[in-house]
Amino acid sequence: MKRISLSLLFTIIAALSLASVSANSDLELLKSENTQLKQEIKQLKNTINGLDEKNYIRIPNKDFDDIISSKAINIIDEKLDMKLGNIELLVGFAATIILTIIGFAFNQAITNTKRKIQIDVLEELNETLTKKIKEMEERFISEKEEIFYLTEFKAIKDNTKSYTDKTHNELQSKKLEDLLEKVTKGKDQYSLIPQIVDELVYIYYLNYKTSNIDRLLSTYGSNYTFSGPTWVNGALAYAHDYLSYGETFSKNQCLKYIEKALTVVPGYGEALALKLYISMKDLDQASNNEERDSAINKCRIQLKNITESPSYSAFETLKRMRKDEKIWAKYITALHEHFPVEMNEMKRIAEEYETGKMSPSKVS
């Protein structure tokens, strides 16, 4: 645009200079012709003075001079009009050229501006379309992976043979571990990883593979939210070790996973039942009155929390105990012996919840 403006300015200056030169030339020519005309008039006067008076009509000198001056003025005016007309024509022609140049430059500038706007719009549109296409491709790949992995996961889970079968257990866990590795590297991480880990923790709990449970929950526990049952299954594996062998490490791990479960699902009866078992185990192996009193106090506080929580807590706690009657009957019986009032109250709340007769204040 700057180049066009400079070019246009130089063209206008050149045209005006051309018109000025031509006008000066015509004025000089007009002066020369005027001098020649004066000489011709002088010669004409001399000729007239030499003529015989019989051959002409005498006119007073004043009138003669007026006539001659008038003719001379007419001749000069005619020539001057012609010259000025030429000058006007030249100036008009120059102005036409200048306006044409200006018009062309203006139209060219508009065309260039339009073209630039079109290019900018097309570039922006192309960038937007490219971005949208890339997003659609990534979403398509992600959804394709998700469908593929979900299908594979469902196929593994649908194999209903008992996980307690050692050969089947190892085969299933190997398939799930491989799938977990693929999903971790893919795009569909957040929805499927917790499901795979949950299934693996359940398999490892049934087979008491606590080291595998720790590996999974420590690796993925800080980045993903697991369900209450996932943490409870981890706690169950360690509860088995503690209730069977009294290992302090197993007790601490069990309590850690119980608290994780209760954080996800407050009042979760499955986790609360395990805490009661641990208190009864502490009571069973207490070596002095202080340890014994501490275990009883912890258990009493826990029972009070259950009976004062929403009704489903009591219901789920007793439901868990019914599952464990054959394995940990010793600790369940001890609960009834040491806390008959609290256990009966918990039973009453659970039955009302199950039959739908609990009071509104007990419903969460």
C-alpha positions, 0 to 999 in steps of 0.5 A: 500500500505504501508503494502504491501511494508513492507511485501515485504521488510521483505520477500526479507531480509529473502530470502537473509539471507537464501541464505547467511547461506546456502553458508557459510555452503557449504564453511565450508564443502568444507574446511573440505573435502580439509583437508581430501584430503590432509591427503589422499595424504600424506598417498598415498606418504608414501605408494609409498615410501615403494613399490619395485621399480620393481613394479612401474615406477620411476617418478621424484619427481617434476613431481609426485608432479605436477601430485598429485597437478593437481589431487587434484586441479581437485578434489577440482574444481569439488567439488567447482563447484558443491557447487557453482552450488548449491549456484547459484541454491539456489540464483536463486531460492531465486531470483525467489521467490523474483521476484514472490513476487514483481510481485504479490505485484505489480499486487496486487497494480495495482489491488487495485489502479484500484479498488479504481479508479473504486469505486471513479468513481462509487461514483462520477457517482452515486452522479451525477445521484442522483443529476440529478434525484432529479433535474428532480423530483423537476422540474417535481413537479414544472411543474406539480404544474404550470400546475395545478395552471394555469389550475385552474386560467384559469378556474376562469378567464373564468367564464365571469359573470360580476365582478360587481355582488356582489355574483359572485365577492365575489365567484371569489375573494375567489377562487383567494385568496385561489389559491394565498395562495397555489401558495405562498406556492408552487414552481411556485411563480414568474410567477403566483402570479403577474397574480393572484394579477392583477386579484384580484386588478381588481375585488377589483377596480370594487368594490372599495375595496381599503383596499384589494388592499393595502394589496395585493400590499404592500404584494407582491409589493416589491418581484414581478414586476406587470404590468402597468394595475395592478398599474393603477387599484389600482390608479383608485380605489383611484381616485374614492374616491378622485374625489368623496370625496376629501380625501387627503389620497386617493389622495396620494395613487392614485399618488403613484400607478400612479408613480409605473405604469409610472415606469413600463411603461413610458409614460403610457396614462392610468396613465397620464389621472388620473394625469390630473384628480387629477390636475383638482380636485385640481383646483376645490377645491382650496381655494386661488390663490396660490393653484389654480395657483399650480394646473394649473401649474402642469396640464400644465406641464403634458400636455406638457409631454404628447404631447412631449412623443411618440405618443401612450401616447396621444392616450392612454390618450384620450382613457382613457378619453373617458372611463371616460366621463360619470363618470368624465365628469366635469374634462375632460370638465375643461381640454378643457376649461383651456387648449384648445391648449394643448388638441387639440394638444394631439388630433391631435397626437392621431389621427395621431397615430391611423391612422398611419400617425404620424411622425417617431420622435413621434413613440417609 
